[in-house]
Structure formats: C-alpha cells, structure tokens
Amino acid sequence: MDAISLSSLSELTGINLYLLVVIAIWSLAWKIAAMWKAAGKKSLAWFILLGVINTVGIFEILYIFVFSEMKLDEKSRKKSKKKKK
C-alpha cells in the first residue's frame, strides 16, 4: 500500500497544497490546546475523544469554550454549596 503524500492528497481533493498545510497546522494547534486542557483537568475520556476525532478544529474549539467550561460551572456550584453549609 502506497503512502499518500500531500501533493497526491492535494490532487485527489482539488485543494491547493498550501491550503492543506494551513488546515493541517490549524487543526493540530487546536487539537494540542484542547488535549492540553483535558489533560490538565484529568479528563481521560475527553483526552481520548479529542485525540481520535478529527474535525479540523471544530470539536476542539467546542471543547475548549463550551464543554470544559460546563465542568467548571458544576464545580463552582458544588463549592458554593459547601461554603453555605
């Protein structure tokens, strides 16, 4: 089985080679940021999902700005309930 090079991928998809490189860098940057955040929160399930699912950064951006913040809200509610007691 032959390995697919960027130039052959560019020819197959009809997308400019430079655009493919920019998309790959964009996706990788968001993936690293999201996985870093999931690791910092010790969330193994999210870390694995972020590593496996490739959506050109969309899933990673949602995790960083939506899903990870939802966890913070739940933790802050629990802390405020403990302080009231």
C-alpha positions, 0 to 999 in steps of 0.5 A, spaced: 500 500 500 502 506 497 503 512 502 499 518 500 503 524 500 500 531 500 501 533 493 497 526 491 492 528 497 492 535 494 490 532 487 485 527 489 481 533 493 482 539 488 485 543 494 491 547 493 497 544 497 498 550 501 491 550 503 492 543 506 498 545 510 494 551 513 488 546 515 493 541 517 497 546 522 490 549 524 487 543 526 493 540 530 494 547 534 487 546 536 487 539 537 494 540 542 490 546 546 484 542 547 488 535 549 492 540 553 486 542 557 483 535 558 489 533 560 490 538 565 483 537 568 484 529 568 479 528 563 481 521 560 475 520 556 475 527 553 483 526 552 481 520 548 475 523 544 479 529 542 485 525 540 481 520 535 476 525 532 478 529 527 474 535 525 479 540 523 478 544 529 471 544 530 470 539 536 476 542 539 474 549 539 467 546 542 471 543 547 475 548 549 469 554 550 463 550 551 464 543 554 470 544 559 467 550 561 460 546 563 465 542 568 467 548 571 460 551 572 458 544 576 464 545 580 463 552 582 456 550 584 458 544 588 463 549 592 458 554 593 454 549 596 459 547 601 461 554 603 453 555 605 453 549 609 
